[in-house]
Amino acid sequence: MDRSAIERYFAATPALASLCTQNGWPDNDSLKIEIVDQGARSAVCAVSFEEILVEGAGCVAGRVPCWGRFRVTWDAAGEVLCAEREA
């Protein structure tokens, strides 16, 4: 598995929003991915990022650290098929 495929997937997937706690959105510039365990067609990835919080006027009001784990599955060509959040 090519690590860059996992990085591209997490930079584009809405799955990261499931880790947000304040109704903000993930900051891709702060995204960090660690492969914790890897098998033939899947890997457990620990992800962390800052959630961007916005005021009513559209100004950035703050940032909240977020983290979690996902099991990422890929096909024979190395393309990510899905990422399921792990408890």
C-alpha positions in Angstrom: 0.0 0.0 0.0 1.2 3.4 -0.9 1.0 5.8 2.1 0.3 8.7 -0.2 -3.0 7.0 -1.3 -4.1 7.0 2.4 -3.0 10.6 2.8 -5.0 11.7 -0.3 -8.0 9.8 0.9 -8.1 11.4 4.3 -7.5 14.9 2.8 -10.7 14.5 0.8 -13.1 12.3 2.8 -15.9 13.6 4.8 -15.3 10.7 7.3 -13.0 13.0 9.4 -16.0 15.2 10.2 -17.2 12.3 12.4 -14.4 13.2 14.8 -15.4 16.9 15.0 -17.1 17.8 18.3 -18.0 21.5 17.9 -19.8 21.5 14.5 -16.6 22.8 12.8 -14.6 21.2 10.0 -11.2 19.5 9.8 -8.1 21.6 9.0 -6.3 19.5 6.3 -3.1 21.5 7.0 -2.9 20.1 10.5 -3.8 16.5 9.5 -1.4 13.8 10.8 -1.8 10.1 10.0 0.0 7.3 11.7 -0.3 3.7 10.4 -0.6 1.7 13.6 -1.1 -1.8 12.1 -1.0 -3.0 8.5 -2.2 -6.1 6.8 -2.5 -7.3 3.2 -5.6 -5.2 2.3 -6.2 -3.0 5.3 -4.5 -0.8 7.9 -5.5 0.8 11.2 -4.6 4.5 11.1 -4.5 7.0 13.9 -5.5 10.4 12.7 -5.3 13.8 14.4 -6.1 17.3 13.2 -7.4 20.6 14.4 -11.2 21.3 14.1 -11.8 24.9 12.8 -14.5 26.7 14.7 -16.3 29.6 13.0 -18.3 32.5 14.5 -21.6 33.6 13.0 -19.8 36.3 11.0 -17.7 33.7 9.4 -14.5 34.5 11.3 -12.4 31.7 12.8 -13.3 31.6 16.5 -10.9 28.8 17.5 -9.4 25.4 17.0 -10.0 22.2 18.8 -7.7 19.2 18.7 -9.4 16.0 17.4 -8.2 12.5 17.0 -9.4 8.9 16.3 -8.7 5.7 14.5 -10.0 4.3 11.2 -9.6 0.9 9.6 -8.7 1.7 5.9 -9.3 -0.9 3.3 -7.9 -0.9 -0.3 -8.2 -2.8 -3.5 -5.6 -4.8 -5.4 -4.5 -1.7 -7.2 -3.8 0.1 -4.0 -6.8 2.5 -4.2 -8.6 3.2 -0.9 -12.1 1.7 -0.9 -13.3 2.9 2.5 -12.3 4.0 6.0 -14.4 2.8 9.0 -14.1 4.6 12.3 -12.9 2.3 15.1 -14.1 2.7 18.7 
